[in-house]
Amino acid sequence: MKSEKVNILSSQSFLGMAVIAITSGKGGVGKTTVSANLAVVFSAFADVTVVDCDFVLPNLHLQFGMDNPPVGLVEVISENASMNEPIYKLKARVGNYITSLNFVPSLSSPHFLKNFDEIRFREFIEFLEKKSDIVVLDVSAGLSKLALLSLSVADEVYIVANPEISSLNTASKVLRVLNEMNKARSGAIFNRYGGEKSIVNSATSMLGIELLGLIRNSKLIPESWEAGVPVVSFKPKSGVAKDFIVTAERVLGIRDRIRIYGKLRLRFDR
């Protein structure tokens, strides 16, 4: 049963959103970092479950400090585990508050990929929807069959890109496919932003979708991965943590706009 959490970051009320997919045109742009940190911030507003839907190279569990989860999404879809077994309850910090969220790791297996049960996967996502206000899917990069399956079950899709031409080109390809799928493209999140205001303006025009967030390039991100703690909890008062909070508020519809700041503000992040 869904519960009502107190909105600790804003005085405005929150309405549930169902399934959100975080995707990217290519790997290495920081999609999993974005998924983990947004899920943590969302957990301050609502009951959240974040799912690692990268079935080839999953690593979301590392961002949450889990070396080798015993049961994952693979076991559920292959019917070697119940739907409740791979759901891990995590504690997290947002600002001065301790919150919690659910996490489902992937744990890939070459044998499993040959016998992927699409119906069972869809049933599991529906099961998670009934338990959570928001389900965040960290979708594998690109346009593989399994990536498209994950996107097909989402109500909203957010694409992560870096403000560089190769990343934007692959993001455009993903957006074209989403159009063909008649899937809602809810916005772009630019990660590793270094103050390139002109690139951001031209990129949003090129992609044809709204800019939802700018996440600055920060040395705290690799440090947070090393610690196994999302940066919003690892360094909650840092500039990059605030970027994730602003982006999460934008996704939830409780913040109208963001400021495209320049390089001077990005030089210091501790």
Steps between C-alpha positions, in 0.01 A plus 500: 500500500630841411562741787507878516839649588541848636648727236820614674648704217205708387174630643316397186311171482615201297292284270616145413669438165535122443790375281789726396773376265845659498683424176785622279620465144838362600679371806731704717288816523408448866151353458530266799633783718197707403260210563638429847507860617157590365353189663648603835357853473162365386493285816466820703168562329350155444544124520763417236638184343802525270572208266822418316376417150847464351502127432848488344725723713306584818676715759229691684556274803852643532364852531301375799799326657390143422778274375308184418124499568386136541175540303416733214264571214645208304377248755149645499463497123637145479250407776774386736388757758176660613425857404574623852843337533719741296361814666755648741409777743765774512550798726614832354556859605346801326611823661457456875243224462530121494272335247465155343446344160477157340766369262488211252842397360538330163779236523544407134556148369576403135275196532217713633516740207428215258174419678373841602131484595352833391160426652654422840700824482187705431317324782783583740495870410124504552558333838744776596255769387249374754759526778646842413402851403795524261693222327831617349646280226873538432484385137804371312650748254413483132222324313538130571193278513503493879551876523196553279302259718585701810403824326170348387377451859580858607250782535770765462847488344789731587813494289844571647766656278825688527522839325720363221421407140546120521271473801238727345500307173431169673237666719326622184483144368337379820247782482408408142430142610292624793293699251443185297393320819259787579678519833497824699837675498489694820826692497878510479750501784850625417766338714863609546407856413795738491332832432450461124194724478503528121521120463206450736284747309577343162471146639151546639395644167663207319335237720164672501422423865500698822814533708418357844837518669865600487738288707842660534824316437630420848784299651255401773325260263787246470562542873137413573524190281812393688311545828191317370273791592311725253643851510178656632564300817881491480537881484147635552605867516712493183407680181458177305264362766291816466496448123341159549243639743404775255473246217285268712271789587473582131406141417239499776358827371562706814762730348426704189844575367874462541779748454760431231796616701850561367852382571578726796243330721634156403858545616441408862287211616584422862 
